[in-house]
Amino acid sequence: MDGRVIRQEKKTEMVLNGPYAEGKASIGGLFLIRANDYDDAVEIAKGCPIIEYGAIVEVRMAVPVA
């Protein structure tokens, strides 16, 4: 699984396969979280407050869990 991209459109979060933001986007920060799986990570990421201001949040696996 490569990751997910979360953005808001018309006050609703959209989750897309990714991980890739549009070329005009750049990295503005990085958060490391602990999640059970991608679905759990996406739910956590949906709560990121910058999404409501038009930011895109990418969810990627940083360290594989054995």
N, CA, C and O atoms as a Tripos MOL2 file, in Angstrom:
@<TRIPOS>MOLECULE
protein
  264   263    66     0     0
PROTEIN
NO_CHARGES

@<TRIPOS>ATOM
      1 N           0.8520   -1.1780    0.0000 N.3       1 MET1
      2 CA          0.0000    0.0000    0.0000 C.3       1 MET1
      3 C           0.8970    1.2400    0.0000 C.2       1 MET1
      4 O           1.7900    1.3570    0.8390 O.2       1 MET1
      5 N           0.6680    2.1510   -0.9210 N.am      2 ASP2
      6 CA          1.5320    3.3110   -1.0810 C.3       2 ASP2
      7 C           1.1800    4.4800   -0.1780 C.2       2 ASP2
      8 O           2.0680    5.2610    0.1640 O.2       2 ASP2
      9 N          -0.0410    4.6320    0.2130 N.am      3 GLY3
     10 CA         -0.4090    5.7520    1.0610 C.3       3 GLY3
     11 C          -1.7530    6.3340    0.6790 C.2       3 GLY3
     12 O          -2.4600    5.8070   -0.1800 O.2       3 GLY3
     13 N          -2.0930    7.4340    1.3360 N.am      4 ARG4
     14 CA         -3.3650    8.1140    1.0870 C.3       4 ARG4
     15 C          -3.1400    9.6210    1.0830 C.2       4 ARG4
     16 O          -2.2150   10.1270    1.7170 O.2       4 ARG4
     17 N          -3.9880   10.3160    0.3680 N.am      5 VAL5
     18 CA         -3.9840   11.7820    0.3250 C.3       5 VAL5
     19 C          -5.3380   12.2470    0.8350 C.2       5 VAL5
     20 O          -6.3770   11.7630    0.3830 O.2       5 VAL5
     21 N          -5.3290   13.1850    1.7770 N.am      6 ILE6
     22 CA         -6.5690   13.6960    2.3540 C.3       6 ILE6
     23 C          -6.6470   15.1850    2.0820 C.2       6 ILE6
     24 O          -5.7060   15.9310    2.3550 O.2       6 ILE6
     25 N          -7.7700   15.6040    1.5450 N.am      7 ARG7
     26 CA         -8.0210   17.0380    1.3480 C.3       7 ARG7
     27 C          -9.5000   17.2830    1.5170 C.2       7 ARG7
     28 O         -10.2980   16.3460    1.5030 O.2       7 ARG7
     29 N          -9.8680   18.5340    1.6750 N.am      8 GLN8
     30 CA        -11.2590   18.8720    1.8930 C.3       8 GLN8
     31 C         -11.8370   19.5280    0.6570 C.2       8 GLN8
     32 O         -11.2070   20.3830    0.0340 O.2       8 GLN8
     33 N         -13.0330   19.1190    0.3140 N.am      9 GLU9
     34 CA        -13.7480   19.7120   -0.8020 C.3       9 GLU9
     35 C         -15.1920   19.8980   -0.3770 C.2       9 GLU9
     36 O         -15.8680   18.9310   -0.0230 O.2       9 GLU9
     37 N         -15.6660   21.1230   -0.4090 N.am     10 LYS10
     38 CA        -17.0380   21.4490    0.0070 C.3      10 LYS10
     39 C         -17.3360   20.9430    1.4160 C.2      10 LYS10
     40 O         -18.3700   20.3240    1.6640 O.2      10 LYS10
     41 N         -16.3990   21.2220    2.3390 N.am     11 LYS11
     42 CA        -16.5510   20.8890    3.7630 C.3      11 LYS11
     43 C         -16.5640   19.3870    4.0440 C.2      11 LYS11
     44 O         -16.9490   18.9730    5.1380 O.2      11 LYS11
     45 N         -16.1520   18.5660    3.0810 N.am     12 THR12
     46 CA        -16.0990   17.1280    3.2650 C.3      12 THR12
     47 C         -14.6880   16.6510    2.9610 C.2      12 THR12
     48 O         -14.1090   17.0290    1.9420 O.2      12 THR12
     49 N         -14.1290   15.8180    3.8440 N.am     13 GLU13
     50 CA        -12.8000   15.2800    3.5890 C.3      13 GLU13
     51 C         -12.8740   14.2260    2.5010 C.2      13 GLU13
     52 O         -13.7510   13.3620    2.5090 O.2      13 GLU13
     53 N         -11.9420   14.3100    1.5660 N.am     14 MET14
     54 CA        -11.8210   13.3160    0.5010 C.3      14 MET14
     55 C         -10.5490   12.5250    0.7660 C.2      14 MET14
     56 O          -9.5120   13.1030    1.0890 O.2      14 MET14
     57 N         -10.6240   11.2130    0.6340 N.am     15 VAL15
     58 CA         -9.4530   10.3570    0.7940 C.3      15 VAL15
     59 C          -9.1860    9.7060   -0.5550 C.2      15 VAL15
     60 O         -10.0430    9.0180   -1.1100 O.2      15 VAL15
     61 N          -7.9830    9.9340   -1.0730 N.am     16 LEU16
     62 CA         -7.6050    9.4100   -2.3840 C.3      16 LEU16
     63 C          -6.4010    8.5060   -2.2460 C.2      16 LEU16
     64 O          -5.6320    8.6380   -1.2940 O.2      16 LEU16
     65 N          -6.2260    7.5860   -3.1850 N.am     17 ASN17
     66 CA         -5.0100    6.7890   -3.1980 C.3      17 ASN17
     67 C          -3.8540    7.6970   -3.5260 C.2      17 ASN17
     68 O          -4.0170    8.6480   -4.2900 O.2      17 ASN17
     69 N          -2.7180    7.4350   -2.9840 N.am     18 GLY18
     70 CA         -1.5550    8.2850   -3.2100 C.3      18 GLY18
     71 C          -0.3150    7.4500   -2.9830 C.2      18 GLY18
     72 O          -0.3240    6.2780   -3.3590 O.2      18 GLY18
     73 N           0.7250    7.9510   -2.4110 N.am     19 PRO19
     74 CA          0.8360    9.2870   -1.8400 C.3      19 PRO19
     75 C           1.3980   10.2590   -2.8610 C.2      19 PRO19
     76 O           2.5140   10.0810   -3.3500 O.2      19 PRO19
     77 N           0.6610   11.2370   -3.1680 N.am     20 TYR20
     78 CA          1.1610   12.2840   -4.0460 C.3      20 TYR20
     79 C           0.2520   13.4810   -3.9240 C.2      20 TYR20
     80 O          -0.9700   13.3710   -4.0250 O.2      20 TYR20
     81 N           0.8530   14.6020   -3.7080 N.am     21 ALA21
     82 CA          0.1180   15.8540   -3.7540 C.3      21 ALA21
     83 C           0.3730   16.4430   -5.1340 C.2      21 ALA21
     84 O           1.2610   15.9830   -5.8520 O.2      21 ALA21
     85 N          -0.3830   17.4350   -5.5000 N.am     22 GLU22
     86 CA         -0.1800   18.0700   -6.7940 C.3      22 GLU22
     87 C           1.1840   18.7540   -6.8140 C.2      22 GLU22
     88 O           1.7270   19.1010   -5.7650 O.2      22 GLU22
     89 N           1.7300   18.9420   -8.0030 N.am     23 GLY23
     90 CA          3.0590   19.5030   -8.1500 C.3      23 GLY23
     91 C           3.2470   20.8640   -7.5030 C.2      23 GLY23
     92 O           4.3570   21.2080   -7.0990 O.2      23 GLY23
     93 N           2.1870   21.6360   -7.4010 N.am     24 LYS24
     94 CA          2.3100   22.9640   -6.7980 C.3      24 LYS24
     95 C           2.3950   22.9140   -5.2680 C.2      24 LYS24
     96 O           2.7050   23.9200   -4.6290 O.2      24 LYS24
     97 N           2.1230   21.7540   -4.6900 N.am     25 ALA25
     98 CA          2.1620   21.6080   -3.2370 C.3      25 ALA25
     99 C           3.5950   21.3420   -2.7850 C.2      25 ALA25
    100 O           4.4070   20.8110   -3.5430 O.2      25 ALA25
    101 N           3.8920   21.7120   -1.5610 N.am     26 SER26
    102 CA          5.2100   21.4430   -1.0070 C.3      26 SER26
    103 C           5.0600   20.9600    0.4260 C.2      26 SER26
    104 O           4.0000   21.1050    1.0340 O.2      26 SER26
    105 N           6.1250   20.3870    0.9580 N.am     27 ILE27
    106 CA          6.0850   19.8900    2.3220 C.3      27 ILE27
    107 C           6.1440   21.0670    3.2820 C.2      27 ILE27
    108 O           7.0610   21.8850    3.2200 O.2      27 ILE27
    109 N           5.1650   21.1450    4.1630 N.am     28 GLY28
    110 CA          5.1240   22.2340    5.1280 C.3      28 GLY28
    111 C           5.3430   21.7410    6.5440 C.2      28 GLY28
    112 O           5.3930   22.5420    7.4770 O.2      28 GLY28
    113 N           5.4730   20.4540    6.7160 N.am     29 GLY29
    114 CA          5.6780   19.9020    8.0430 C.3      29 GLY29
    115 C           5.5580   18.3950    8.0050 C.2      29 GLY29
    116 O           5.1980   17.8100    6.9840 O.2      29 GLY29
    117 N           5.8600   17.7840    9.1150 N.am     30 LEU30
    118 CA          5.8460   16.3340    9.1890 C.3      30 LEU30
    119 C           5.4070   15.9270   10.5940 C.2      30 LEU30
    120 O           5.9050   16.4570   11.5870 O.2      30 LEU30
    121 N           4.4890   14.9990   10.6670 N.am     31 PHE31
    122 CA          4.0530   14.4250   11.9330 C.3      31 PHE31
    123 C           4.2760   12.9310   11.8740 C.2      31 PHE31
    124 O           3.9600   12.2980   10.8670 O.2      31 PHE31
    125 N           4.8050   12.3660   12.9150 N.am     32 LEU32
    126 CA          4.8880   10.9190   13.0400 C.3      32 LEU32
    127 C           3.8240   10.4920   14.0330 C.2      32 LEU32
    128 O           3.7550   11.0190   15.1440 O.2      32 LEU32
    129 N           2.9980    9.5400   13.6350 N.am     33 ILE33
    130 CA          1.9470    9.0300   14.5160 C.3      33 ILE33
    131 C           2.0600    7.5220   14.5820 C.2      33 ILE33
    132 O           2.6930    6.8930   13.7340 O.2      33 ILE33
    133 N           1.4520    6.9610   15.5810 N.am     34 ARG34
    134 CA          1.3710    5.5040   15.6810 C.3      34 ARG34
    135 C          -0.0800    5.1240   15.3950 C.2      34 ARG34
    136 O          -1.0020    5.6280   16.0360 O.2      34 ARG34
    137 N          -0.2700    4.2360   14.4350 N.am     35 ALA35
    138 CA         -1.6140    3.8000   14.0540 C.3      35 ALA35
    139 C          -1.6070    2.2880   13.8550 C.2      35 ALA35
    140 O          -0.5630    1.6930   13.5880 O.2      35 ALA35
    141 N          -2.7660    1.6800   13.9850 N.am     36 ASN36
    142 CA         -2.8770    0.2260   13.8030 C.3      36 ASN36
    143 C          -2.7490   -0.1820   12.3440 C.2      36 ASN36
    144 O          -2.2020   -1.2420   12.0420 O.2      36 ASN36
    145 N          -3.2520    0.6550   11.4340 N.am     37 ASP37
    146 CA         -3.2040    0.3700   10.0020 C.3      37 ASP37
    147 C          -3.4750    1.6710    9.2460 C.2      37 ASP37
    148 O          -3.6450    2.7250    9.8580 O.2      37 ASP37
    149 N          -3.5140    1.5940    7.9160 N.am     38 TYR38
    150 CA         -3.7410    2.8010    7.1200 C.3      38 TYR38
    151 C          -5.0920    3.4400    7.4180 C.2      38 TYR38
    152 O          -5.1990    4.6650    7.4770 O.2      38 TYR38
    153 N          -6.1170    2.6240    7.6040 N.am     39 ASP39
    154 CA         -7.4410    3.1900    7.8850 C.3      39 ASP39
    155 C          -7.4240    3.9920    9.1840 C.2      39 ASP39
    156 O          -8.0170    5.0670    9.2620 O.2      39 ASP39
    157 N          -6.7550    3.4760   10.1840 N.am     40 ASP40
    158 CA         -6.6290    4.1770   11.4630 C.3      40 ASP40
    159 C          -5.8320    5.4780   11.2680 C.2      40 ASP40
    160 O          -6.2060    6.5220   11.8030 O.2      40 ASP40
    161 N          -4.7520    5.4100   10.5150 N.am     41 ALA41
    162 CA         -3.9330    6.6000   10.2480 C.3      41 ALA41
    163 C          -4.7200    7.6610    9.4940 C.2      41 ALA41
    164 O          -4.5850    8.8520    9.7740 O.2      41 ALA41
    165 N          -5.5380    7.2390    8.5430 N.am     42 VAL42
    166 CA         -6.3620    8.1850    7.7820 C.3      42 VAL42
    167 C          -7.3590    8.8690    8.7050 C.2      42 VAL42
    168 O          -7.5610   10.0780    8.5950 O.2      42 VAL42
    169 N          -7.9840    8.1340    9.6040 N.am     43 GLU43
    170 CA         -8.9320    8.7310   10.5400 C.3      43 GLU43
    171 C          -8.2460    9.7650   11.4310 C.2      43 GLU43
    172 O          -8.8140   10.8200   11.7140 O.2      43 GLU43
    173 N          -7.0370    9.4640   11.8690 N.am     44 ILE44
    174 CA         -6.2780   10.4250   12.6730 C.3      44 ILE44
    175 C          -5.9500   11.6590   11.8390 C.2      44 ILE44
    176 O          -6.1020   12.7880   12.3050 O.2      44 ILE44
    177 N          -5.5010   11.4380   10.6060 N.am     45 ALA45
    178 CA         -5.1050   12.5420    9.7290 C.3      45 ALA45
    179 C          -6.2820   13.4420    9.3540 C.2      45 ALA45
    180 O          -6.0910   14.6380    9.1330 O.2      45 ALA45
    181 N          -7.4840   12.8940    9.2800 N.am     46 LYS46
    182 CA         -8.6660   13.7090    8.9640 C.3      46 LYS46
    183 C          -8.9000   14.7950   10.0020 C.2      46 LYS46
    184 O          -9.5500   15.8000    9.7140 O.2      46 LYS46
    185 N          -8.3750   14.6020   11.2080 N.am     47 GLY47
    186 CA         -8.5310   15.5790   12.2680 C.3      47 GLY47
    187 C          -7.5030   16.7020   12.2200 C.2      47 GLY47
    188 O          -7.5270   17.5940   13.0690 O.2      47 GLY47
    189 N          -6.6100   16.6730   11.2510 N.am     48 CYS48
    190 CA         -5.5870   17.7130   11.1500 C.3      48 CYS48
    191 C          -6.2540   19.0350   10.7540 C.2      48 CYS48
    192 O          -6.9090   19.1050    9.7150 O.2      48 CYS48
    193 N          -6.0950   20.0790   11.5680 N.am     49 PRO49
    194 CA         -6.8370   21.3220   11.3390 C.3      49 PRO49
    195 C          -6.4700   22.0720   10.0580 C.2      49 PRO49
    196 O          -7.2560   22.8990    9.5960 O.2      49 PRO49
    197 N          -5.3070   21.8110    9.4760 N.am     50 ILE50
    198 CA         -4.9340   22.5580    8.2650 C.3      50 ILE50
    199 C          -5.7350   22.1410    7.0400 C.2      50 ILE50
    200 O          -5.7590   22.8630    6.0430 O.2      50 ILE50
    201 N          -6.3880   20.9880    7.1020 N.am     51 ILE51
    202 CA         -7.1800   20.5190    5.9570 C.3      51 ILE51
    203 C          -8.2920   21.5030    5.6250 C.2      51 ILE51
    204 O          -8.5780   21.7350    4.4500 O.2      51 ILE51
    205 N          -8.9240   22.0820    6.6380 N.am     52 GLU52
    206 CA        -10.0350   22.9960    6.3770 C.3      52 GLU52
    207 C          -9.5840   24.3000    5.7250 C.2      52 GLU52
    208 O         -10.4230   25.0810    5.2770 O.2      52 GLU52
    209 N          -8.2810   24.5500    5.6630 N.am     53 TYR53
    210 CA         -7.7510   25.7560    5.0150 C.3      53 TYR53
    211 C          -7.1590   25.4540    3.6370 C.2      53 TYR53
    212 O          -6.4310   26.2720    3.0740 O.2      53 TYR53
    213 N          -7.4740   24.2830    3.1030 N.am     54 GLY54
    214 CA         -7.0460   23.9420    1.7510 C.3      54 GLY54
    215 C          -5.7620   23.1410    1.6540 C.2      54 GLY54
    216 O          -5.3020   22.8480    0.5510 O.2      54 GLY54
    217 N          -5.1710   22.7800    2.7910 N.am     55 ALA55
    218 CA         -3.9380   21.9920    2.7570 C.3      55 ALA55
    219 C          -4.2400   20.5390    2.4130 C.2      55 ALA55
    220 O          -5.3530   20.0560    2.6220 O.2      55 ALA55
    221 N          -3.2600   19.8710    1.8950 N.am     56 ILE56
    222 CA         -3.3550   18.4470    1.5770 C.3      56 ILE56
    223 C          -2.4980   17.6910    2.5770 C.2      56 ILE56
    224 O          -1.3590   18.0800    2.8350 O.2      56 ILE56
    225 N          -3.0260   16.6230    3.1410 N.am     57 VAL57
    226 CA         -2.2890   15.7950    4.0850 C.3      57 VAL57
    227 C          -2.0490   14.4410    3.4330 C.2      57 VAL57
    228 O          -2.9840   13.7890    2.9670 O.2      57 VAL57
    229 N          -0.7920   14.0290    3.4060 N.am     58 GLU58
    230 CA         -0.4460   12.7100    2.8780 C.3      58 GLU58
    231 C          -0.1790   11.7690    4.0410 C.2      58 GLU58
    232 O           0.4480   12.1510    5.0290 O.2      58 GLU58
    233 N          -0.6550   10.5480    3.9190 N.am     59 VAL59
    234 CA         -0.4090    9.5200    4.9270 C.3      59 VAL59
    235 C           0.4760    8.4680    4.2690 C.2      59 VAL59
    236 O           0.1100    7.8670    3.2590 O.2      59 VAL59
    237 N           1.6440    8.2610    4.8630 N.am     60 ARG60
    238 CA          2.5880    7.2730    4.3500 C.3      60 ARG60
    239 C           3.1330    6.4460    5.5040 C.2      60 ARG60
    240 O           3.1830    6.9070    6.6440 O.2      60 ARG60
    241 N           3.5400    5.2260    5.1990 N.am     61 MET61
    242 CA          4.1630    4.4020    6.2120 C.3      61 MET61
    243 C           5.6350    4.8220    6.3290 C.2      61 MET61
    244 O           6.3630    4.8300    5.3360 O.2      61 MET61
    245 N           6.0620    5.1690    7.5390 N.am     62 ALA62
    246 CA          7.4430    5.5890    7.7560 C.3      62 ALA62
    247 C           8.3160    4.4090    8.1740 C.2      62 ALA62
    248 O           9.4470    4.2630    7.7090 O.2      62 ALA62
    249 N           7.7880    3.5860    9.0400 N.am     63 VAL63
    250 CA          8.5410    2.4310    9.5430 C.3      63 VAL63
    251 C           7.6230    1.2100    9.4630 C.2      63 VAL63
    252 O           6.5910    1.1620   10.1320 O.2      63 VAL63
    253 N           7.9970    0.2320    8.6510 N.am     64 PRO64
    254 CA          7.1610   -0.9650    8.5880 C.3      64 PRO64
    255 C           7.0940   -1.6610    9.9510 C.2      64 PRO64
    256 O           8.0860   -1.7490   10.6740 O.2      64 PRO64
    257 N           5.9200   -2.1430   10.2720 N.am     65 VAL65
    258 CA          5.7160   -2.8380   11.5340 C.3      65 VAL65
    259 C           5.8700   -4.3230   11.2840 C.2      65 VAL65
    260 O           5.2400   -4.8790   10.3840 O.2      65 VAL65
    261 N           6.6940   -4.9530   12.0690 N.am     66 ALA66
    262 CA          6.9300   -6.3910   11.8790 C.3      66 ALA66
    263 C           5.9300   -7.2080   12.6450 C.2      66 ALA66
    264 O           5.9750   -8.4370   12.6030 O.2      66 ALA66
@<TRIPOS>BOND
     1     1     2 1
     2     2     3 1
     3     3     4 2
     4     3     5 am
     5     5     6 1
     6     6     7 1
     7     7     8 2
     8     7     9 am
     9     9    10 1
    10    10    11 1
    11    11    12 2
    12    11    13 am
    13    13    14 1
    14    14    15 1
    15    15    16 2
    16    15    17 am
    17    17    18 1
    18    18    19 1
    19    19    20 2
    20    19    21 am
    21    21    22 1
    22    22    23 1
    23    23    24 2
    24    23    25 am
    25    25    26 1
    26    26    27 1
    27    27    28 2
    28    27    29 am
    29    29    30 1
    30    30    31 1
    31    31    32 2
    32    31    33 am
    33    33    34 1
    34    34    35 1
    35    35    36 2
    36    35    37 am
    37    37    38 1
    38    38    39 1
    39    39    40 2
    40    39    41 am
    41    41    42 1
    42    42    43 1
    43    43    44 2
    44    43    45 am
    45    45    46 1
    46    46    47 1
    47    47    48 2
    48    47    49 am
    49    49    50 1
    50    50    51 1
    51    51    52 2
    52    51    53 am
    53    53    54 1
    54    54    55 1
    55    55    56 2
    56    55    57 am
    57    57    58 1
    58    58    59 1
    59    59    60 2
    60    59    61 am
    61    61    62 1
    62    62    63 1
    63    63    64 2
    64    63    65 am
    65    65    66 1
    66    66    67 1
    67    67    68 2
    68    67    69 am
    69    69    70 1
    70    70    71 1
    71    71    72 2
    72    71    73 am
    73    73    74 1
    74    74    75 1
    75    75    76 2
    76    75    77 am
    77    77    78 1
    78    78    79 1
    79    79    80 2
    80    79    81 am
    81    81    82 1
    82    82    83 1
    83    83    84 2
    84    83    85 am
    85    85    86 1
    86    86    87 1
    87    87    88 2
    88    87    89 am
    89    89    90 1
    90    90    91 1
    91    91    92 2
    92    91    93 am
    93    93    94 1
    94    94    95 1
    95    95    96 2
    96    95    97 am
    97    97    98 1
    98    98    99 1
    99    99   100 2
   100    99   101 am
   101   101   102 1
   102   102   103 1
   103   103   104 2
   104   103   105 am
   105   105   106 1
   106   106   107 1
   107   107   108 2
   108   107   109 am
   109   109   110 1
   110   110   111 1
   111   111   112 2
   112   111   113 am
   113   113   114 1
   114   114   115 1
   115   115   116 2
   116   115   117 am
   117   117   118 1
   118   118   119 1
   119   119   120 2
   120   119   121 am
   121   121   122 1
   122   122   123 1
   123   123   124 2
   124   123   125 am
   125   125   126 1
   126   126   127 1
   127   127   128 2
   128   127   129 am
   129   129   130 1
   130   130   131 1
   131   131   132 2
   132   131   133 am
   133   133   134 1
   134   134   135 1
   135   135   136 2
   136   135   137 am
   137   137   138 1
   138   138   139 1
   139   139   140 2
   140   139   141 am
   141   141   142 1
   142   142   143 1
   143   143   144 2
   144   143   145 am
   145   145   146 1
   146   146   147 1
   147   147   148 2
   148   147   149 am
   149   149   150 1
   150   150   151 1
   151   151   152 2
   152   151   153 am
   153   153   154 1
   154   154   155 1
   155   155   156 2
   156   155   157 am
   157   157   158 1
   158   158   159 1
   159   159   160 2
   160   159   161 am
   161   161   162 1
   162   162   163 1
   163   163   164 2
   164   163   165 am
   165   165   166 1
   166   166   167 1
   167   167   168 2
   168   167   169 am
   169   169   170 1
   170   170   171 1
   171   171   172 2
   172   171   173 am
   173   173   174 1
   174   174   175 1
   175   175   176 2
   176   175   177 am
   177   177   178 1
   178   178   179 1
   179   179   180 2
   180   179   181 am
   181   181   182 1
   182   182   183 1
   183   183   184 2
   184   183   185 am
   185   185   186 1
   186   186   187 1
   187   187   188 2
   188   187   189 am
   189   189   190 1
   190   190   191 1
   191   191   192 2
   192   191   193 am
   193   193   194 1
   194   194   195 1
   195   195   196 2
   196   195   197 am
   197   197   198 1
   198   198   199 1
   199   199   200 2
   200   199   201 am
   201   201   202 1
   202   202   203 1
   203   203   204 2
   204   203   205 am
   205   205   206 1
   206   206   207 1
   207   207   208 2
   208   207   209 am
   209   209   210 1
   210   210   211 1
   211   211   212 2
   212   211   213 am
   213   213   214 1
   214   214   215 1
   215   215   216 2
   216   215   217 am
   217   217   218 1
   218   218   219 1
   219   219   220 2
   220   219   221 am
   221   221   222 1
   222   222   223 1
   223   223   224 2
   224   223   225 am
   225   225   226 1
   226   226   227 1
   227   227   228 2
   228   227   229 am
   229   229   230 1
   230   230   231 1
   231   231   232 2
   232   231   233 am
   233   233   234 1
   234   234   235 1
   235   235   236 2
   236   235   237 am
   237   237   238 1
   238   238   239 1
   239   239   240 2
   240   239   241 am
   241   241   242 1
   242   242   243 1
   243   243   244 2
   244   243   245 am
   245   245   246 1
   246   246   247 1
   247   247   248 2
   248   247   249 am
   249   249   250 1
   250   250   251 1
   251   251   252 2
   252   251   253 am
   253   253   254 1
   254   254   255 1
   255   255   256 2
   256   255   257 am
   257   257   258 1
   258   258   259 1
   259   259   260 2
   260   259   261 am
   261   261   262 1
   262   262   263 1
   263   263   264 2
@<TRIPOS>SUBSTRUCTURE
     1 MET1         2 RESIDUE 1 A MET
     2 ASP2         6 RESIDUE 1 A ASP
     3 GLY3        10 RESIDUE 1 A GLY
     4 ARG4        14 RESIDUE 1 A ARG
     5 VAL5        18 RESIDUE 1 A VAL
     6 ILE6        22 RESIDUE 1 A ILE
     7 ARG7        26 RESIDUE 1 A ARG
     8 GLN8        30 RESIDUE 1 A GLN
     9 GLU9        34 RESIDUE 1 A GLU
    10 LYS10       38 RESIDUE 1 A LYS
    11 LYS11       42 RESIDUE 1 A LYS
    12 THR12       46 RESIDUE 1 A THR
    13 GLU13       50 RESIDUE 1 A GLU
    14 MET14       54 RESIDUE 1 A MET
    15 VAL15       58 RESIDUE 1 A VAL
    16 LEU16       62 RESIDUE 1 A LEU
    17 ASN17       66 RESIDUE 1 A ASN
    18 GLY18       70 RESIDUE 1 A GLY
    19 PRO19       74 RESIDUE 1 A PRO
    20 TYR20       78 RESIDUE 1 A TYR
    21 ALA21       82 RESIDUE 1 A ALA
    22 GLU22       86 RESIDUE 1 A GLU
    23 GLY23       90 RESIDUE 1 A GLY
    24 LYS24       94 RESIDUE 1 A LYS
    25 ALA25       98 RESIDUE 1 A ALA
    26 SER26      102 RESIDUE 1 A SER
    27 ILE27      106 RESIDUE 1 A ILE
    28 GLY28      110 RESIDUE 1 A GLY
    29 GLY29      114 RESIDUE 1 A GLY
    30 LEU30      118 RESIDUE 1 A LEU
    31 PHE31      122 RESIDUE 1 A PHE
    32 LEU32      126 RESIDUE 1 A LEU
    33 ILE33      130 RESIDUE 1 A ILE
    34 ARG34      134 RESIDUE 1 A ARG
    35 ALA35      138 RESIDUE 1 A ALA
    36 ASN36      142 RESIDUE 1 A ASN
    37 ASP37      146 RESIDUE 1 A ASP
    38 TYR38      150 RESIDUE 1 A TYR
    39 ASP39      154 RESIDUE 1 A ASP
    40 ASP40      158 RESIDUE 1 A ASP
    41 ALA41      162 RESIDUE 1 A ALA
    42 VAL42      166 RESIDUE 1 A VAL
    43 GLU43      170 RESIDUE 1 A GLU
    44 ILE44      174 RESIDUE 1 A ILE
    45 ALA45      178 RESIDUE 1 A ALA
    46 LYS46      182 RESIDUE 1 A LYS
    47 GLY47      186 RESIDUE 1 A GLY
    48 CYS48      190 RESIDUE 1 A CYS
    49 PRO49      194 RESIDUE 1 A PRO
    50 ILE50      198 RESIDUE 1 A ILE
    51 ILE51      202 RESIDUE 1 A ILE
    52 GLU52      206 RESIDUE 1 A GLU
    53 TYR53      210 RESIDUE 1 A TYR
    54 GLY54      214 RESIDUE 1 A GLY
    55 ALA55      218 RESIDUE 1 A ALA
    56 ILE56      222 RESIDUE 1 A ILE
    57 VAL57      226 RESIDUE 1 A VAL
    58 GLU58      230 RESIDUE 1 A GLU
    59 VAL59      234 RESIDUE 1 A VAL
    60 ARG60      238 RESIDUE 1 A ARG
    61 MET61      242 RESIDUE 1 A MET
    62 ALA62      246 RESIDUE 1 A ALA
    63 VAL63      250 RESIDUE 1 A VAL
    64 PRO64      254 RESIDUE 1 A PRO
    65 VAL65      258 RESIDUE 1 A VAL
    66 ALA66      262 RESIDUE 1 A ALA
